[in-house]
Amino acid sequence: MDQKLPPIRSTIPVRTLSTDDPAELLRFAIDAHGLGAAALATLVDIRGGAARALGAHVAVAADGRFCGYFSGGCVEAAVASEALLAMAQGRDRTVKFGDGSPFFDIVLPCGGGITVAIHVLKDVGALRHVLYRLERRQAAGLAYSPERQTLEAVDPLSRACWHERDFLSVYRPRTRVVLSGRTIEAQAVARLAEASGYDVIVRGRGEAGRVAADIIDPFTAVVLLHHDLDAEAAILATAIASPGFYIGALGSTRTHRRRVERLRAMAFRRDDIARIKAPIGMFGPTRDATSLALSVLADIAAARLAAYA
């Protein structure tokens, strides 16, 4: 016997996943659609401050399960309720929360306001296309038309925005961290990066230069944690020639001066050498591996945000 979903109108929203990873949210929506019905809510306007950026999602299943965030957790259940109503009526909805909203009892902590577009999924082909591209570490885009109530796969823009009468969402692969070094510092950075949900690849001295060119893409940070310049030479040359958004190298200011002199002698351009963050990290100096790992990961997160705000 097929499993029957409860009537949408009587369903109580319940958070089922604590995640704001777009890929996980789209997978949730695809799975929910396969069970009967689903809606994808998208943050399409911000008035004042907001906890999430334009294009953020909340995915809602017909049985009341939902995941995703627009705030710190104060409006998502209300969004899910609106999505359940949209599914019951079979029509998309646009709802305001916070400043400028008719829901006076729902106040955003930042004091601002947001507008959410709720799309009742008719098919999930566009969502599958996004996941297909992300799995291949390619950026992807979706165009939502409130007038046509459609969601289509499109070439991604630089950021989420309204384009004419459609709202365009942008999806990029998760951050990859290529670590070169077998030091205690490298082990600490790897542990923290994995805990942060990054795609972590560790390379030792012999293998780094040979394979790094194939794994460093525009969404990759290269972290060199060696204690001598010879050990980092191959991977550093490959990183400089790559499209990676971050290159960081361990060592003092004096060590970096020696590094720069070596690179100039090898005919590297000043602009290419200037891509190297050394001493590595957002703050310093650090005196233990954990503090260094925190400094490095904070620097990578800031660089990623600056590159793909």
Secondary structure by P-SEA (a helix, b strand, c coil): ccccccccccbbbbbccccccaaaaaaaaaaaaaaccbbbbbbcccccccccccccccccccccbbbbbccccccaaaaaaaaaaaaaacbbbbbbcccccccccccccccbbbbbbbbcccccaaaaaaaaaaaaccccbbbbbccccbbbbccccccccccccbbbbbbbccbbbbbccccaaaaaaaaaaaaaccbbbbbccccccccccccccccbbbbbbccccccaaaaaaaaaaccccbbbbbccaaaaaaaaaaaaaaccccccccccccccccccccccaaaaaaaaaaaaaaaaaaacc
